[in-house]
Amino acid sequence: MTVEFVHTLRRLRWQIVCWSAGIALYGLLMALIYPNMADMSAMLDEYLNMFPEAMLAFFENIHALATPMGYLDVYFFSYMHLVAGIIAISAGTGLLAGDEEKGVLDLVLAQPISRTSLFLGRFLGLAAALAIIMAAGWLSWVLPAGHAGLELSWLELLLPFLSLLAILLLFAAVAMLLGLVLPAARIAGMVTGALLVGNYLLLGLSRLNDKLAPLMKYTPLYYYQGGMALSGMRWDWLLGLLLTALCIVTAAWYLFLKRDIRVGGERSWNASILRLFARTS
């Protein structure tokens, strides 16, 4: 398992470097701009009142933009799960299904390594890669916090990143699971991405339509706190996201143990469904 863990980090090293650098530079830029935003608090309220309600529905704390919590939530955490979700989903589908389509996975499993060790090593490697990227983003806010007047401790700034990491792990797990069920990794990636974006859109629309609000309690992004974690972390929500991700990972692990490994190429829809039911029955 340790070998696969290190191998996964090595194969993701350039994604880790590039995503860490990009998110860190963006976070640093936003942190340094905050003093100017705080000085314009009165003007901001008048400016935001000019926009229709539908345009502001996706930014829950936009009227608190001049406060540290509102600023971080609107300018970073309100859409960072969509941005970082790209690496989480693409890496999640590529770790197993991607290697299977390339004809690499069967060669790896021909070595003296169990499927469980390979699965756990790769998923933990992906989780570590996402944690490193989140740590880079966290440092980009922590280091200039005092100079920018954010008046937030390193521990307070860590809380929303924990919520962000949990939601990324959940969708990475969904991507791995769908990669084992659907005929191709690219299809699994598109479906998982559609679920993430669709959940984001529905959550914003639920603030305009009260009839959608009860349904949102059954979606993962409802429990994503983002910058709101600064005003009080909901540890039960965080634990719920992590436990849900664990359940999905467990389901993916079980399917990985039971399925036949292809030599290479994509599956057909019929072959995929028949093989799944044949192995699990």
C-alpha positions, 0 to 999 in steps of 0.5 A: 500500500505504501508503494502505491501511495508514493506512486500516486503522489508521484504521478500527481506531482505536477498537478499538485504543484500547478494547482497549489501554485494557482490557488495560492497565488489567487488566495494571496491576491485576494487577501492583499485586496481585502483592505481596499474592499473594507474601505468601500463598505458603504459604497458596496451596499449601494452598488449591490442593491442595483443587482437583481436578486437572482444574480446574488442568489449564488453568493449567500454572504455577498452583503457581508462582503466588507467583513472577513467572513463574507469576503472569504466566502464570496471571493474564494469559497463560494466557487472554489469547490467547483474549481478544485473539483476539476482536479478531484474528479479527473484524478478520481476517475483516472486512478483506477478506470483510467489505468484500466482503459490504458491496459496498465491496471492488469499489469500492476495487479499481475504483481504480488499486490492485493487489490485492497492495498492498491485501492487504498494506496491510490485513494489515500494518495489522492486524498494527500494530494488534495490536502496538500493543495488545500494547505497551499491555499490555506497558507496563502491566506494565513501569511498575509492575514495580519498585513491585510487586516483580516484579523483571523488566526491560522486556526480560524482560517483552517476551518473553511478549508477543512469543509472544502477538503471534505467536499472534494474527497466526497466527489473524488470518491463518487468519481472513483465509484462511477469510474468502476460502474460506467463504461469509460472514465471520461463518462464517469468524469462528466457525470460526476462534474454534472452532479457537482455543478448541478448541485451548485446551481440547484442550491443557488436556485433554492434561495429563490424558490422555497419549494426547492429548499427541502430537497437541498438537505439531501445534497452534499453541497447543502452541508458545505460551509465554506466561509460560513465556518468562520462564524461557527464550524458545524462539526456534525456536517463535516463529519457527515460529509467525511462519513458519506465519502467513506461509504462511497469509497467502501462501495467502490472498493467492494466493486473493485474486488468483485469486477473483472479487469479489462486488458484495455479500452472502454467497455460497452454499456451492456457488457458493463451492466451484465458483468456488474450483476454477474459478479455481485450476484 
